[in-house]
């Protein structure tokens, strides 16, 4: 079965999160995803609050920009969430938007090297290993977590370009893809991820979950809002991006991504979505029953 989720976009003020989370739990939404976008809301702080305000919904952060984060801090915070809320936290890391990284003096000369080193160290620390690492960016001297997760936890990574997608296959447990990814883009990504997994000798039977955002608008002005956002993001010329319409139209778009290789599809409202709570209810109560 394809997992279905929705995004709480950080264009909304943080004080709106509580009502959205509680509704997501109430209506049976499977996944609520958060973003650590500069300079809006922190991913770990909002995830911890969302998990504490809910009982069952899984809370994802897609993603934490590794140039902003020492890997030991990422591991400490991830381990704490997994121990306090077992099975409900999903964390992804990635390059971050390079212009934003430059604004804060954290832009790496080799984002790919940084992401690889961060992923390798983060996964090892979360397995409870003790590390001494002298990499180009990640440097640890006899570091281990006092409170690692009680069991294995997946670490996701964001990917768009071919080299990054191969890296997510090599060094991550799952891949997060933006709403700029069409069904054909998912197929290409799956091939690149599998190339990376094969190069790293990863077990072919080991799952690698692919999460894809789907820009979604519903309601009487849905088509206009979707078009405006695609134009603003420079994505209007790209075919098969986003969906506007009722639950049936959205479910069909979800299914196209699932058939292309997405394991989880996360409905991403437009930045000007007028009713975030209604969007969550629409996802859980109207679209979910139509998605196999």
Number of C-alpha atoms within 10 A of each C-alpha: 8 17 18 24 28 28 25 23 23 21 13 15 10 14 8 13 22 16 13 21 24 17 17 26 20 15 15 16 24 21 25 26 25 26 23 21 19 15 8 14 18 17 21 20 11 20 25 18 13 25 22 14 17 17 14 17 24 23 26 25 23 27 23 24 23 24 25 15 14 15 23 20 11 20 23 19 14 22 25 15 22 21 16 14 17 15 16 19 25 22 26 23 26 26 23 20 13 14 11 15 18 12 10 11 11 15 19 17 8 11 18 15 16 19 26 21 21 27 26 15 23 23 21 15 23 27 18 19 16 16 16 14 15 11 12 10 19 19 18 17 10 10 15 20 17 9 12 20 22 13 12 12 19 16 20 29 30 28 23 17 11 15 13 24 26 25 27 29 28 22 22 26 21 22 29 26 24 17 19 21 23 23 22 15 16 23 17 16 27 21 16 21 27 19 17 22 23 15 13 14 10 15 9 10 6 9 10 20 17 23 27 30 28 27 24 25 26 21 13 11 11 18 16 11 21 26 18 15 18 19 12 10 10 11 15 17 9 12 12 15 19 29 22 21 17 16 19 14 15 26 21 15 22 31 19 17 25 23 13 18 23 26 18 22 25 25 27 23 26 23 15 15 20 11 10 21 19 13 24 26 21 18 25 22 15 16 19 22 12 15 19 11
